[in-house]
Amino acid sequence: MTTPFFQLMKIRCLPGVPFIFAFLLAGCQPSKKDTSSSALHSLASFELEPGFKIELVASEPLISDPVAVEIDEFGRLYVVEMHGYPLDKSGTGNIKLLSDTDGDGQMDHSTTFADKLTLPTGILRWKKGILVTDPPHVLYLEDSNNDGKADIRKTVLSGFAVSNPQHNVNNPILGIDNWIYLGHESAVTAKVYTEEFGDQGKEITYPGQPNAPTLPQNARGRSVRFRPDSYQLEMTSSNTQFGHSFDAWGNHLLVTNYNHIFQEVFSAPYLNRNPDLLVSTTTQSLSDHGDAAEVFPITQNPQHQLLTDVGVITSACGITAYLGNAFPTVYDSVVFVAEPVSNLIHADRIHSNGSSFTASRLNPQKEFLASTDAWFRPVNMYIGPDGALYIVDYYRQIIEHPEWMADDVVKSGALYNGTDKGRIYRISTTDAKAASWTKGLALGKATNEQLVEYLSHSNIWWRRNAQRLLVDRNSKASVPTLEQLAKKGSSPLGRLHALWTLEGMKQLSPDLIRVALQDSVPGIRENAIKLAELQLASTPVLAQDLLNLQSDSNAKVRYQLLCTLGFIDSPQAALARQKLLFGDIQDEWVQIAALSATSSQQSGLLEAVLKNFDPSNAAHASLVSRLSAMAGASQQPEQIRQLIQKSITPYDKKAATWQASLLEGLAQGLQSKEIQPATWKQEINLVNQAFFRHPSLPVRKAIVSLLKVTGLPEAAIAQTSLQQARKKAEAHGLPAEERAVFIQYLSLGNPQEHSTFLTSCISPAEPLPVQLAALEALSVVPGESVSQYLLQHWPSLTPELRDPAITTFLSDPERVKLLLDAIERGQIQASGVGWRRSVSLMWHTDETLRSRARMLFTKNDKQEQEVIQQYQTALTLKGNPQPGKQVFEQNCMVCHQMAGAGTAFGPDLASIKNRRPASIMQDILNPNQSIADGYDLWMVELTNGESLQGIISSETPTAITLRTTGGQQSTIARQAIKEIQALNMSAMPAGLEKQLNHQQMADLLAYLKQLK
């Protein structure tokens, strides 16, 4: 939606400035005196939470362009420098190694540990060296002769995309489970710099290891985890942008520029075991104050660009759960997020909420750290050995992409200001002592016994590094001490790390797992279930120990147990899953976890759900729909027959609710398979009969959905049924919704036979449901007749009819020609076509139609600038929010929400209230100038021939959820997708200037600006 930190990587060379000169400017170094003055000035600009202090640890000329840091077990500070942006992939990235020669806590010496990196994005201490993410690779760098420079360079993983750098692989983190996790998401097709950043990636591999596992191209945009020692490699079930973090118990926290905190709740192993379960997202947004949450910058003289949404989260990155234990106890549950566009650090407190969490602001009207310096650009954070929070400051004047800037800014020469600068700050409590780790640490030389003791340290830095070193050393002599700590250690976190350290050493016994399953601390029980899951195949007796936990008092323990029990196929496990499901059925993740067990284990679950069905509980209906969709997708004929019979037999009003859900689910599941009508002849006849006999309207609507998938009965029966439906549709005495359902039935046959009747239904005198149903039925009639009719009656069509009417033009090239003709002669306004349909037309396969559409739906820059110039008067007029609200409701609410009103399709416009009016107006008048991050348009062609366009609101390896105009969402099985393509077009129609005069524009701007 806006200009996230790593979109600065796309900054183009200045017009008229040769690239080599721009690059040389980026390498300029100021004098030490100037640097000290500049850094001290920035230090004085901060407003920090009371009780804390901020100190400068390192700055230019020692470092510049820092994006990540790491402190190893000897106290050496590594800094990742990314010099290559915006376009230079020649190998200008560095890893700097900093030292503090006088022991004052500030770095004063710098050496280049490694160079010739392309666009390095993250670092992790590993073995005797470091792992560095440098797309398309993950590299291992080691200094084997202790001269401070890496002389060993190996490619550990390869194949990642070199796309828009904000989406590239980044920030390796060692999880408590001994896997290394990589931040990663889908590659984005470059629009300007296609040569530099058009690489969509290849298969992810261990180079030189042909027997090692591989992942599909760019890991399908998912995050990745790996264990290099054993050549293990997996995709996770989710993705993250720049940064990710774990809490103390291993919960994975993620970030995107527009959503500052969300969690991977449902893991890949559970998602992958049941391909019949359609799950479109595995993550939960945690913020209780909005995804594009309000923030409170204090920046003086900010230079925000066109899509800088001042006052809201717009560039979130570097998420870090604080686990240092050097801050007051309230911070034990705090997560920090960097917001470089607003020059601040945001802080949330995390509260448990069922299977997931809720994140609440630490302060209601203030940020943890904010700066008056507009060049302060925090991009990453790190918890040091002293428990302090270290801030990585990229320190730039401008970080936005030039595509989203005014031309005068791009031409100003300011895009590269700050390329020679960068800072690292230390935040600690006001009474904290100076950092002593800069003088060196002895952890790297600690004995194994000492390392075991460090597993109970209150600071995650010591626990994580001690575990890493113990697993790396793999000394069997340490096992008894580790086992003693796991059993009887006084520190819960010590017990936790001892268990996972033993797992990493392959020395964890089932007996220790049994002890941990009974631990008094819920987080240990939760992790013990995960550890038991790893040993179920070799130690099946652990299943009973797991079953003993089904009445656990903690929601997260119960949820993890439900996930793990999906791997156990026994009657006892099935009963336990049902108990856990119905105990927490309101939790969507509990439903998904229960259904993630293989379909063969779900045989009795539907009966149990129907037996306990509560029609007033929406969770029950959604569960029935999920179960029947799984049954349809599994294509087990006998089970499907039984479900159909159950769903069409009239019972009572309570049953009608679950019958409708059951039928809708079956239709969804069967849609992903190729249907053979002859196989279902008897069932189709029964369902068809039920359509006319069943007393429930929702059931009959659901039957139509199913018949769309299976087809009508044989010809003679179908003809009689269609005649009967026609009579019902003509019966004006019936309720409008009843007539509409019978019209929908007519569309299942040959609606051309009923075209005269159907066109008569498209009349202002008819109820809207009848008109819409008739229009939908007519749209499947071949030829131009429906289009000609609509054009003839266009003046009489109400706004509610015009939108679906335009859709009917898009199914046939001849209809498209008629639509374009109508737009050219002004009969239909181009802006009324809407962005989704206009994009579809501009990507039409017919070159002539495509060219005509692009001419009609786009304007050249000169035309756009003329329009914007004409509306400058609106900026001088006094706007009135009240009529502005009416303008918003008439023109914007169909796709946007603001203050709770409107449709959640496009971005929530609450995020723009602090932007300059001129910037807002330019986006309104020239929407193709930018595409909101996360709101790209996709075209999806299904195997059944249907074509859909919309925003992919969420996705998993097995399904996507497509959001279309009106806020409607469809979950689509990947098996049902023939082709999917990013259209790279704006999510907002052009031509609104024809709808708004200057005063209306002023009123709209006033309304957008005044809302909270």
N, C-alpha and C positions, 0 to 999 in steps of 0.2 A: 504494500500500500504506500510505503514511503521510501525513504532513502536510508536503508540499513547500513551499518558500518562497512561491511565488505562490498557494498555496491560502489564504494570509492575505487575499487579495483577497475571499474569500467571507465574511469575518467579518460577522455581522449586527449591527444596532443592538442595544444592550443593552435587555433588557426593561424597560419603564418609563422609558426615557430617550429623549426625542424625538430624531429624526435630526438636526435642526438643531443641537441642543445638543451631540450627539456630534461633529458636524462642527466646531463652534466649539472644542471641546476639542482637536481635532486641530490647530487652527491656533494654539494658544497658544505663545508664545515665552518661554523662560526668560531670566533676565538673563544678561549676558555673563559675569559673575563665576561664576554657578552653572554655566553651560555649560562654562567653562574647567575648573572643578573636576570636573565629571562626566566630561569628555573625558579629563582627566589621570588620573582614577581608572581609567578603562577602559584607558588606555595601560599602566598598571602591572599590568594583569591578564594580560598575554600571556606565554605560554611559547613561545619561538621557536627554531627550529633554530640550533645554535651556528654562529657565523660571520656572523650576520645581526643587523640592528637594525630596529626599527619606529618610525616617526615619524608624528605627526599632521600632515596637510596641510590639512584643512578639517573643520569641525564646525558644529553649531548655534551661534548663530542664523543663520550664513551660509547653511546648507543644512539641509534636512530631507527625509526619505523618499527618499534617493538610490537609484537602481537602475542607472545607467550613467553613464559619463563619456567624454569625448573631449578630446584635446589637439590643437589645430590647428598649422599650420606657423608660426604667429606666437607660439606658446607660450600661447595662451588656453585656459583650462580650462572646458569646458562640462559641466554636471551635469544629468542628467535627474531631476526630482522627480515622483514619483507620489503625489499627495495624495488621489486620488479613491476609494480603496478604503474601506470595503468596497462601498458601493452608489452612491456619488456619481458620476454621469456628466455632471455639469453643466459640466465644464470647469475643474477646479482644478489640473490638471497644469501644471508649469513647466519651462522650461530656464533654469538659472542660469548666468551667466557670472562666473567668479571671477578675482580678480587678487591679486597679492602686491605691495603698494605700497612695502614697505620692503626687499624683496629677501632676506628671511630664509628663504625656502623654504616658508613657511606663508601660506595665503591669508587676507587680512584685509579684502577688499572684495567685495561681491556685488551684481550687478544682474540683473534679470529680462530675459533675452534674448527669451523668448517665453512666453506664458501661454495660458490657455483651451484647454489640451490635455485630452483625456479621461482616458486611462489609458496614458500614454507608457511605452514599454518598452525603447527603445534609440536609439542616435545614431551617426551617421557623418559625418565631414567630407566635403563634396562641393562642387565648384566654389568659389563664394565664400560658401557657407553651409553648412548641415547638412541631412542627411536624418534624419528622426525617425519611428520606428514608433509610431503612435498609432491603434490599431485603431478603425475599419475601414480606416484610411488609412496610406499612407506619405507624409509631408509633406516639402516642401523649404522651408526657412526661411532668409532672407538679410537681413542688415543692409546696405542699399545706401547709407546716408548716414553710416555710422560713428558712430552715437550709442549703440552697445551694445545696441540693440534691433532685433529683426527687423521690417522693414516690408514684406517680401515673403513671402507664404505661398501655396504652390501644392500641390495634391494631385497627387502623382506616380502612385501606385497606389491603387486603392480596391477594396473588396469583401471584405476579410478579416472573419472572424467576430469578434463581440464576445461571446465566450463566457467560461467560467471563465478569468480572466486568466492563469493559469499556462500555458494552452494557446494564448494569442494570439500573433500575429506579434511578433517581437522581435529585438534585437541584429543590425542590419545590419553585415556585414563585407565589405570589398573583398578579393576573392580575387586571387591572383597572375595569374589568367587574365583580369583586368579585368571580371569579372562581380561584381555586388553580391549577396551571399547573405543571405537572411533566415531567421532561426530561426523555425520554424513547425511546428505539428502539428494534428491534428484538433480540431475544436470538440467540447466535451463538453456534453451536454444538461443544462441547469441543473435541479436538483431542488427547490431552495428559492427561489432568486431568478430565477424564470423570466422575469419582466418585465425585469429589469436585464440578465441575461446569457443570454437565450435566443436571441440572434441567431446563426444558423448560417452566416452569410456569404452572399455572392452570387458571381457570376462576378468574377474578378480582372481588372481592366481598367486601361488608361491613360485616365483621364477626358478627354474632349474629343478623343480620337484614335481615330476610328472604324475606321481602317485598321490600327491596331496589333493585335497578337495578344491574345487573351484566354485565361484559364485557367478551367476549370470551377469550380463552387461551392466556395469556400474552398480551391481548389487540391487538392481531394480529401484534405485533411489532409497534403499533402506540403510540404516546404520549397520555397522559391521563390528563383530567381535572376533578375536583370534587368540590362539595360544601358540606362539612361534616355536616353542620347544618341541611340541608334539604335532605341529603342522595342522592344528585344528582351525577351522574357518567357518563362520556362520553369519547369516543375516539376522538382525534383530527384527522385531515386528513393527518397529516405528522408525522415525528419523528425527533429526534435529538440525538446526542451522549452524551457527557458530557458537559452540560451547555446549556442555552438558555436565551433569554432576550427580553424585550419589549421596544419599543421606547415610547416617551411621549404620543403618540396617540393610543397605543395599538397594533401596528404592531409587529408580532411575528418573532423574529430573531433566527436562528438555526445554529448549527455547527456540522461538523464531522471532524475527524482528517485530512482528505484530502481536505475538502472544508470549509474554515474558516468563511464563512458568506453566508447564504441563508435565504429565507423568506417563510413562509407559506402564500401563496397568496389566495388560494381557500379553504374555510373553510368547515368542515364536514357537517353542515346542508344543504349546497347547493349541495354538492356532493351526499348526501344520498337521495335526493328527486327524482332523476331521474335515476333509475337503467339502463335505456337503453343507457345512455350516457357513452361512454368508455373514461375515463380520467386516464392516467397512472401516472401522477405526479401532485401534488398540490403545489409544491415549485418552487421558482425561485432563481437560483444562482445569487448573486449580484456583485461579484468581477469583475471589468474591467481589472484586472491584473492577471487573471487566478485563477482556483480553487486551484491547488497546487502552490500558488503564491510564487514568489521569496522573500526571506527575507535576512537580512544582519546581521548575528551573528558576535560577536567580541570575542567569547570564546577562551581562551588560553588553548592549549593542550586538545582539546576535545577528548573524547573516544567514537567515534561513532561506532555503530555496523553495521552488514551487511546491514540492510534495513533502516538505518538512512539516509534519503535523505538530506544531508547537503545543506543549502542554499535555501530551499523551505519549504513551509508549509507542515508539516508531522505529527503533533500531536496537531492540533488546539483544544482548549477546553476553557471553562470558558468565553464564549462570554458575553460582558457587554456593553450595550449602556450607554454612559456617560450622566447622567441626574442630576448631582450634582450642576451645576451652580456656581462652585467655581473656574473654570478654565477660561481662555480667551474665548470669545464668539465663536471663531472658533470651540471649542470643544463641542458646543451645538449639533452638528450633527456628533459626532465622536463615533465610536464603537471600543472597545478594544477586542483583542483576545489573549489568552495566547498560547505560543508555547514553551513548556518545553524542547523538544529535542534540540532546538536551543538556549535555555536560554535567551528568550526575550519576550517582549510584542509588538504585532503588532497593528497598529492603522489605521483605514480607515475613511474617510469622506463619509457620505451618502448623495446622491443627489436623488431627486424625478425623476422617469422615468416612466411615464404613470401610470399604475395600481400598479407598484412596485417601486423599487429603483435601484440605481447603487452605488457601493462602490469603492472609489478611494483611493489610498495610501495617507496618510497624508504627508509623505516625500518620495521623489522618490528613494533615495539611503540609507535610514537610518531608524532605528526602534525607536519607542517612548522610549523604555527601552531595554537595552541589558546589559549582564554581561560577564565579562571575566572569571567568576567562572563557571566551567563546572558542578558544583553541583546545581546551581540555577535552580529550576524547578517550575516555576509559573503554577498553575493549575486552579486557580479560582480568581475572583475579586469581590469586594463589594464596593458600594457607601455608605459612612458613613454619620452621621448626620452633619458633618462639610463640606460635599461636596468633601472630599478627596477620592482618589481611593485607596482601600486597596487590597494588593496583597497577596494571599495565596501561600506560597512557600513550596513545599513538600520536598525540599532539599535532593536529592539523588545523588549518584555517577552514578548509572546506572538505567535506567528506561525501557530499551528495554526488550522484551521477549527473554528468552534464546534460544527458537527455532530459533531465527533470529540472533544468535550470533555465533562466532567461538567457537569451543569446548574449546580452551585454556582460553577464557574469562569466560565461564561457570565454569570451574574447578579452576579458579584463587582465588576464595573466596571473590571476590569483589561485588557480587550481592547484598549483604545485607548492604553494607556500606552506612550509613546515616539513618538507621532505627530509630535511637535515636534522630534525629534532625528535625527541621521544623521552619519556620519563618513566620511572618506576617509583611508586610511593609506598610507604609503610604506614598502616593505620593500627594504632594500639591504644590501650587505655592511657589516660593522662598520667597515671602513676607507674606505667610500665618502664622497665629499664631499657637502655639501648640494646639493640640487637647484638648478641654475642656470637651467633652462628657464623657471622662474617669472618671471624678469626679462625674458623675451622671447626669441624665436627669429627668426633671419634666413632660415630655409628658404624662407619665402614670397616673399622677394625675391631668392633665389639665381638665378644665370644658368643657362641650359640646360646649359652645360658642367659647372657645379658640381652640378647635379641628377644628371647622368650619373655623376659621381664618387660621389654618395651611394648609387647603386644597389649599390655594393660595401661599404656600411657593414655592420659586424657586428651592428647592432641593427635588427630588423625595422621599428621605427617609422620610421627614416630611409629604408630601402629602399622600404617600402610608400608613404610619402607622396611620395617623389621620383618613383616610377613614376606615381602618380596625377597629379602636377603636369605631368610630361612628356607624358603622354597627353592631358591637358586642353589644354595649350598647343599640342600637335601641330605643333611647329616642324620643318619639313623640314631645316633647317640642323643639327639634332641627329642626323640619321640616320647620317652617316658615323662620328661618335664612338660612337654606340650599336653600330654594326656592328663597329667595332674592339674594343669591350669584349666583345661576344658571341663574337668569334673568339678573342681572345688575352688576355682579362682574367685576371689572376692569381687573382681570387676566384671560386670556383665559383658562389657566390650572386650575384655581380655579373653573371656570364655568364648565369645563369638569368633575372634580372630584366631584363637588356638584351633578351633574346629576347622575353619577354612584353611589354615596353614597345613594341618594334617591332611586335608583333602588334596591340597596342591602337591604334597609330598607322596600322595597315594598310600597314606598310613592311617587313614581314618577307619576305625573299627565300627561295626554295627552296634556294639555295646555302648560306645560313646554317643552314638546317635540316639539310642534309646534314652540315655540319661538327659540329653539335650531336649528331647521331646517333652520331658517333664519339668523343664526349667521354669522357674517362677517368673521370668521375664518374657513377655509375649514375643519380642523381636527375636529372641533366641529360639523359641519354639517354631516361629515362622521359618527361620533359616534351617532349623533341624529338619523340617518337612522337606525343604529343597534338597538337603543332603541325603535324606532317606530316599528321595526320588531317584537320585543318581545310582543308588545301590539296589533298587527293587529287583532288577534282573538277576543280580548275583545273590541277593539275600531276600527272597520273597517273604520270609517270615516277618519282615518289617511292616508288611501290610497291616497286620493286626495292631501293631503299635500306632499306626496312623489312624486306624478306625477308632481307637480309644479316644481320639481328640475331637470327635464330631460334636461334642457338647462344649467345646472350649468357649470361654467367656469373651475372647477377643475377636473382633470382626475380621481383622487382617489374617489372623491365624486360621479362622474358618475358611476364608476365601482361598488362601494358599492350599489348604487341605483339599478343598473342592477341586482346584486345578490339578493337584497331584493325583487324586483318586481317579481321575480320568484315564490314568494308565493302568488301573487295576480292573480287570474284567471278572467280577465275581458278584453273586447276589448280595453279599454283605456290603460291598462297595456301592452297588446300585442303590440300596436302601439308604446308605449314609449320604450319598449325593442328593437323594430326594429330600432327606431331612434338612440338609444344609441349604438346599435351594428354597424350600418353602419357609425356612426360618428367616431368610434374608431376601425374599423374592423381589422386594422393591428396589434392590440394588441391581442395576442393569448388568454390572460386571459379574455378579453372582449367576444371573441367568446365562450369560455367555459361557462362563466357566462350566456350569452344569452341562450345557449342550456340547461342549468341546470334546467330551468323550466320544469315541467313534460311534457312528450311527447304529452299529450292531448292539451297542450297550443302552440304547434309548427305548427299547421295546415297551417297557412298562411305564415310562415316564409320562407319556401323553395321557394314558388312562388316569394316572395319579393327578395330573393337572386338571383334567376335566372333572374328576371327582371332587376336587377342592375348589372348583372354579367360582370366582366371585365376579359377577358382571360389573360391579361398581369399581373394580380394581383393574386399571388399565394394564398393569403389569401381567395379569393373568392372560389377557387377550394377546399381548405381544409375545408371550411365551408360547401360546398355542400356535400363533402364526409362524414363529421360528421353527417349532417342531415339525409342523406340516410342510414347511418349505424344505427342510432337511429330507423328509420322506419323499417329496417330489423329486428332489435332486438325486436321491439314491436310486430311483427308478426300480423299486422293488414292487412288481405288479400286484401281488396279493395284498401287501400292506396298503398300497394306494387305493385298491378297490374297497378295502374295509373302511378307510378314512372317507372315501366318497360316500359310501352308504351311510356312514354315521353322520355325515355333514348335511345330507338332504332329507333325513327322516325328521318330520316335525315333532318336537317335544314340547317345549314351553319357551317363554320369553328369555329365560336364563340361557337355555340351550342355543337359542338363535344367535346370541352374541358370540359364543365360541364357534358355532357352525360357520358364521361369516368369516371369522379369523382363520379357521381351518381351511376353508376354500381359497381364500386369498393367498395363504401360505402355499398351498398346493400349486396354485397357478404360478407363483413366483418360482418355486422349485422346478416345476416341469418346463418352464420357459427356457431354462438353461440346457435342455436336452432336445434331441430330435424326436418328435412325436410321430408314432405310427398309428393313425386313427383306427385301422383295422384291429389293432391290439386292444383298443379301449372301446370297441363298438357298444358293448352292453352298458358300460359305465356312462358313455356319452348320452345314450338314450335315457338312462335314469336321471342324469343331471338335467337334461333338456326337459323332461317331464316335471321335475321339481321346480323348474323356473316358473311354470304357470300355476303350480299348486301350493308352493310353500307360502305361508302367511307373512313371512318376514321380508321386508324390503331390503335390508342389508344382506340377507342371504341371497336374494335374487340378483343384487348387484354383483356379489361375489361369484355367482354362477356365470354371469356374463364374462367376468374376468377369466374364469376357467375355460369357458367355451372358446374364447379368443385364442387360447393355446391349443386346445384339442380339436377344434372345428365342430361344426354342426353334425347332427345325425345324417343318415343316408337320405337321398334326395326326396323321397316321398314324404317321410316324416318331417324333414326340414321345411318343405313347401307348406305343409299344413300348419306347422308351428309359426312360420313367418306370417301367414295370413291371420292367424290368431293374434300375434303380436301387433299387426297393423290395426286391427279392430280396437285393441286396447289403447294403442297410441292415439287413435282418433277420438277416444272417449273423453270429451272435455269435462265430464263430470268427475273424472278421477283426479286425485292430487297431482300436481305438476311433477313431483319426483317419481311417481308411479309411471306416468306417461313417458318421462325421460328414459327410464329403464327399458321400457318396451321399444323405444326408438333405438336405443343402444343395441338391443337384440337384432333389430332390422339390419344394422350395419354388419352383422355376422354373415348375412347371406349376400344377395345382390341388391344393394340399395338403389341401383339405377332403376329398378322396377318400381320404386316408390319415390322417384325424384320429384314428381309433381307435388305429392303430399309433403315431402320433406321441405321443399322450398316454401310451401305455404306456412310451414311452422316457423320460418325465420321472419317473424313479423313482430313489431313492437307490441302488438296486442297479446302475443303469446308470452307465457312466463319464461323467465330467463333460462331455467333448467331445460325446458323444452327446446328453446332456440339453440342452445349450446349442443344438445344431443343431436339435433337435426343437422347442424353445421358439421359436426364430427362425422356423422353418417354420410353426408354428401361428399365429404372430402375424399372418400375412397372410391368415388365414382370416376372411372377413367375419362380422360378428355378435358375439355375446357368449359363444359357447361356450368359447373359450379362457379368458376371464376367469372364468366360472363354475367351470371346472375348477380353475383356480389357487386360487381362493378356497376351494374345497372341500378342497384338498390343501395349503393354506398352512402348516399346522403341520409338515408333513413336508419342506417345501422347505428345503434347506441355504442358508446365507448366499450362496454363490456363485450360486444360482439366483434368490434373491429380487430381487436388483438388476435383472437383465435381465427378470425376470417383471413387475416394476412398469412397466417401459417398455412392455410390451405393452398396458397399459391406456390409453395416451395417444393411440392412433391413431383412436379413435372416441368421439363424445360419450356414447354409451350405456355404453361401457366406463369412461369417466371417471366417470360417475355411480356405477357399481358400486364403483370405487376409493374415491370420497369417502364412500360409504355404509360401506365397510369401515373407513375411518379413523374415522368418527364413532362406530361401535360398538366401536372398540378392537381390531378384528381385525388391522389393519395400523397400525403406528405411523407417525405423520406424519413423524417424524424419519427413518424408514427410506425414505421416498420420495426423499430427497436434494434438495439445493438446485436442481439443474438441472431436474428434473422438477417440483418444487413451483413454481418460477418459471414454467415453461411452463403449468402449470395456472392460476396466478394471472393469466396473460395470455390465457386461453382466450377464443375469440371468442364463445362462448355466455355471455351475461351472468349467467344463473342459476348455471352451473357456476363462472364466474369469482368470483362473490360467495361461493359456498360455499367455494371453495378459499382465498380470502383470509381467510375467517373461521377456517379450520382451520390455515393455515400461518403466520399472524401473530398476535401478541399486542399488546394496547395497552400503552402505557407503564406503566400502573399494574400490570398483570400482570407485565411484565418486571421492574419495580423490586421487586415482591414476591418474585419468584424470586431476584433478586440479593441482596435483604436476607436471605432465608432461608439463603443460602450464605455469609454473612459469617463464620459459625462456621469454615468451611474455612480462612479466613485465619489463624485462631488455632491450628489443629492443626499438629503436626509432620509434614511430608510425607516420604515415603520414595521416592527416585528409582527404585528397582528395580520396585516394583509400579506406579509412575507410568509406567514404560516400557511395561508391559503395557497400561495404560489408553490410552496413546498409540497403540500398535499396533492395538488393537481399535476405536478411535473416530476416529483422526486420520490414520492412515497411508494411507488410501484416497485422500486428496486432497493430503496435505502431505508434504514431505520435511523431515527434520531429521537432521543428522550423517550424511548419505548414505543414510539409510533412508527408505522411503516412496515415494510417487508424486508426480512433479513436475507437479501440476495447479494447486493453489492456491499461495499464497506459501510460500517456505521459512521454516519456523518458527524457524530458527536466529536470525532477526533480532529475536526478542522476548526473548531471554534476559536482557537488562538492564532490561527494563521492570518496573514495580511489579506484584507479584502481583495486587493488586486490579484493576489495569487489564487484565491478561491475563484474569482470571476474568470480568470484565464483558464482554469481547469473546466469550468462550466461551458465556456464557449469553445474550447479546444480540447475535448476529452481524449483525442487520439495522441495527445502529447505524452501521456503516461498511462501505464497499466498498474493498478494497485497490486502490491505484492500479495500473492495468495489468491488473486482473483483473475487469473489467466483463463481464457476461454479454450475449451477442448471440444473436438468433434469426435463422437463415438459412434461407429457403425457396428450394428449387432449382426450376428449370424443369421437372424431371421429377416434381414434386409432393412430393419428400422434404423434410422439415423437420428442421433440426439446431439444437442449442443448444450453446454452448460459449464459450470464451475465444478471442478472436482474438490468437494469439501473435505473428503477424507478417503483414504484407501488403505488396503492391506494386500498381501500377496494373493488373496482369493477373491476380492471384490472391491468395487469402487462405489462411492456415493456421489451422484451427480446432482447438483443443485441448479434448477432452472428458474426462469423468471416467475415471480409469484411466490418464491420461497419454497417451491415444491422440491422434494428430494426423492431420488430413485436409487436403490441399491442394486448394482448390476454385477452378476457373477462374471469373473474374468473369462470363464468358459464361453459366455454368451457374446463376447466382444470379438468382432472380426478385425476391426482396425480402430486405433485411437491416435489422435493427432492434435498437438498444440497449435492453435490458430494464431497465437501471438497478436491478438487484437484488443483494442480498448473495450472495457466493459461499460461503456457509456455512449449513447447515441450523440451524433453531431446534429447541429441544426436547431438547438434550443433557442437561439436568438430570434427565431421566427415565432416563438411562443411567448417571449418576454420583451416588454418594452423597457426603457431605461429605468423608470420608476419601479417597475416590478423587480428588476434586478437589484436595485438598491434595497427594496423591502426584503427580498430573499436573503441578501447578504446580512442585513440587520437581524433577521430571524436566526440564521445559522450562527451568528456571532454571540447572540445573547443567551442561548440555551446552555444550561449546565448539564 
